[in-house]
Amino acid sequence: MPEMPEVETVRRTLTPLIKGKTIEKVILWYPKIVATDHDKFVNELPGKKIICIDRYAKYLLIRLSDNLTIVSHLRMEGKYHLTASVRKFGRMQLILTGTERQTTGIGKLGVEPNSSKFTSEYLINGLKRKKKNIKNTLLDQSVVAGLGNIYVDEVLWRTKIHPLSQANKIPVEKVSELHDQINKIIAEAIKLQGTTVHSFLNANGQVGGFQSKLQVYGHVGEPCPVCGTKFEKIKVNGRGTTFCPHCQVIYK
């Protein structure tokens, strides 16, 4: 599933392709993509101008004239292409601009990395309320929005925290370190236009560049660059999770 760096890359590459253009016609080839009223989606969009594209966590917010917004989630392997052919992807909702938190899943999300609200104190207080393991906590989006399986494995390895550590048992100094590494990795991944492991492409059809920087994800059975111990892989709530059994400390 595209994570925050990949969705931000889509936003940046899609914007110059469609900003300022007017929607002439909408054909709904795959109705399940649209979570709101289908007739309204097809009939109200023609004639609307694309003002800009915003983003929150893994959601794209396509701002239109007449105070409308298309909220788009790429789901597992969604892509945007300017092309003559049509493919199904993601999920869309047509809403009034400014109602994102009241009418879509955005309202359930925590704050984004590298935002003014995402401070060390915020993360410390957020994890204090979580009795489940840190891997699931970072994936559920309620504390930090935008991280997925790839980047969670990377930040936990960099901070030497075992993925099965109980979130509210992690020492404060480690949580501060986790905060800093989340910001750093997300910034690095956005700069390199995301990670292509399976199928991610930006709006220009190009792959990301952060996959060459991955130290843990996709390296099961290989030696840890720090200690030489072979990386192991377990399932955490159904998600494949790679970690170093020597470097990463479990807090219970």
N, C-alpha and C positions, 0 to 999 in steps of 0.2 A: 504494500500500500504506500503511495506517495506520502512522505512526511513533510513537515513544515519547510525544510529547504527546497524540496522538489516543487511544492506548490508555489512557493515564492518565485522559483525559477520560471515556472509556467506563467505566473503573473507578469514578470518582467519581459518575457519573450512574446507573450500574447498581446500585451498592451500596444506596442507600436504597430501591430498588424491590424487591430480592429478599433482602436480609439478614434473617435470622431466619425466613424461610419454609421450609416443608418440601416436599420434592419428592414429589408424589403418584404420578406416572406418567411414564414415558419412552417416547416413540415415536420410533424412528429412521427418519425419512423418507428420509434420504440417508446410507447407511452409510459412504460414503467420508470423511465428516467425521470419524469416530472412528477414530483410528489404533491403538487398543488393542482388546482382545477385545470384540466387539459384544454378545454375550450377557451378559457381565459388566457392561458399561455399562448395559444396559437393566434387568437384574435387581437389581443392587446399589444403584442410586441411589434408587429409591422408599423413602421413609421417612427419608432423610437430610436433616438440617437444614443450611441454608446459614449458615455462621458469619461469614464475611467474604470480601472479595475483595482479594487482594494482586496485585502486578504486579512482573515483572522484565523490563526492556527492553520488547520488544513482546509479551510473553506475559502473559496474565491467569491468575491462580492462584485458582480458586474453591475456598475451603476449606470442607469439609463435616464433619459429625459423623462419628464412628468413624474418625478419622485418615485421611480420604480427601481427595484434591484433584483437581479437574478442571483440567488445563492446557490453555488455549485460545489459539490463535494466529489472528488475524483474516485472515491471508493477504492477498490483494489488495484485496478490497472487503467483508470480513465486517462484519456489524452485529449488535447485539442489540436486540430489540424485545420489549416486553410486548404481545402481540397475539394475536388469535384465529387469525390465519393463520400459516403456517409457511414459512420460507425457509431455503435452505441457506447456510451461511457457514463460512469458516475451517476449522480443524482442532482436534480435541479428543483428549485422552488422560486416562484415569482411572488415577491412581497413588496410592501411599501417600504421605501428607504427609511432606515432608522428603527425598524421593528425587528431587527435580526435576533436580538436576545429574547424577545417575547414570542416569536413565531418559528424559530428554527433551533437546531441543536446547539447553536453557538451559546445560548443562554446557560448551558450546563458546563461550559468550559472554564478552566482556570485561566491564569494570565500567561502571556507569551514570554519565552526567553528574550533577553535583550530589550525588554520593555521597562519603562520607568517603575512599574508596579512589581516587577520581578526582582525583588531584593533578597539578600541572604535572610533577613528577618522574616520575610514573607514565606520563604521555603521552610525555614525552621519551624514556624508556627503551623504551616500546612501539614508537615509530616508528623507533628505531635499528635494529630487527630487520627492518624492512620495506623491501624494495628495489623494490616496485611503486609505482605512482602514488598520490598522497594521496587522490584520489577513491575509488578501489577500496578502499584501506586503511580509510577511514572507513565505507564501505558494508558491508565483510565482517563486521562485528560482533565480530571477534576482539580488537580493542583497546578500542574504545568501543562499547557496546551501546545501541541505540535510535535511532540516526540513520539516515535514509533519504535518498532523492534530493533532496527539497525542502530539508531542513535542512543537508545537506552543501553544496549550492550556496550557501546563504545564509552559512554560517560561513566558507567559503573566500573569498567576496567581501569580507566584513567584515574579514578578516585579510589581504587582498590576496595570497593564495596561488593560483597557477594550478593548476587541477585535475590537470594532467599532471605536476606536480612530483613528483620521486622522494621518497617519504616520509622516508627516512633522510638526505636532503640538505637538508632544511629547517632553517634556523638555529634554535638553541635558543630565542632570544628570540621568534622567530615561533611556535614550538610553544607557548610559554607564552601568547602572545596567542591562539592557536587554542584552547587549553584554556579560557581565560576566555570567549571568544565562544561556544563550545559550551555552557557552563553558562548563559550569559546568554540565548541564543536559546531553548534548551529551556525555561528558566524562564518566559520571556515567552510562548512558545507554549502551555504548560500553563495559564498564567493566563488566556489568551484562549480556552481550550478547543479548541486544535488548529487545523488548517488544512483547510478544505474547498476543494479544487481540482476534484475530480471528483464523488465520491459520499459522502465521509465525513459521518456523522451520529452524534451521541452517543446514549445509550440513551433519551433523551427525544425523539429525532427532530429535534434541532436541529443547525444547521451550526456550524462553528467560527468564530473571529474573527480568527485570525492571518493569513489570506490577504490582508487589507488592509495588513499590515506587510511583505509580501514585497517585497524590493528587486531580486532577480535572477530567481528561478524564475518562469517564465511571462512574462518581459519581453524575450525575444529580439527584437532589432531596435530596441529602445527605447534612449534615451541613458542611460548610467550616471549616477546622481545625483551622483557625485563629479567625474568628468572630462568627461562629455558624449559619450564614445566609445560607439558603439552596441554593445550586448551581442551576443555571438555564441553559437552553439550547436553543439556537437560531440557525437559519440557516444563515451562512455568505457565500454568493456566492455558495449556494448549499451544503456547508459543515457544518455538525453538530458541534456546538461550545459551550462548557461548560465553565461557568465563575461564579464568585461570584459578585452579583450585589452591594454588600456593599464595598468589599475591592478594586475592580478593578475600577479605575478612568477613565472616558472617557475624552479624549482631543480632542477638536474640533477647 
